[in-house]
Amino acid sequence: MKEIQNQAQPERAAQQDYDELIELWDASVRSSHHFLTEEDIQYYKPLIRNNYFQAVRLYVIRDKENGQIAAFMGLSDELIEMLFVHPDQQGKGYGKILLEYACQKENIRKVDVNEQNGQALHFYRNRGFEVIARDETDAQGKPFPILHMQLK
């Protein structure tokens, strides 16, 4: 795995970042959530952009070369609600930096993962998370099982 420079640190996202964030979300979901149809993506996209972003504390990491957002996460009081890395930026350690920030600085110990997203499941398991519960559907009642994970 390529390591990124030490100075890459999460910063709070602003509302003016939402358009860039939703485009990153879209690219990331298309590369990792193969179980979603185009109809599913179009269903979730406005919910993420217009509701979910405002319901969490959003953190971003910007690419030092071009200033674009390379990765972002959203945190609630006790949960990593979302963590996405742009497909072109994967493997550079951005996800790990965000996860470490959540665990060390925000004392977050839980995350929910789509069961069909093997890449995310592998990422969290490799960092000490284990499945503690499972729901048959997502929060919208759609047939996408959710795994509730917690840091050991």
Secondary structure as GFF3:
##gff-version 3
##sequence-region A 1 152
A	DSSP	beta_strand	11	12	.	.	.	ID=ss1
A	DSSP	three_ten_helix	15	17	.	.	.	ID=ss2
A	DSSP	alpha_helix	18	32	.	.	.	ID=ss3
A	DSSP	alpha_helix	38	47	.	.	.	ID=ss4
A	DSSP	pi_helix	48	52	.	.	.	ID=ss5
A	DSSP	alpha_helix	53	55	.	.	.	ID=ss6
A	DSSP	beta_strand	57	62	.	.	.	ID=ss7
A	DSSP	beta_strand	69	75	.	.	.	ID=ss8
A	DSSP	beta_strand	79	85	.	.	.	ID=ss9
A	DSSP	three_ten_helix	87	89	.	.	.	ID=ss10
A	DSSP	alpha_helix	94	105	.	.	.	ID=ss11
A	DSSP	beta_strand	110	114	.	.	.	ID=ss12
A	DSSP	alpha_helix	118	125	.	.	.	ID=ss13
A	DSSP	beta_strand	129	135	.	.	.	ID=ss14
A	DSSP	beta_strand	146	151	.	.	.	ID=ss15
###
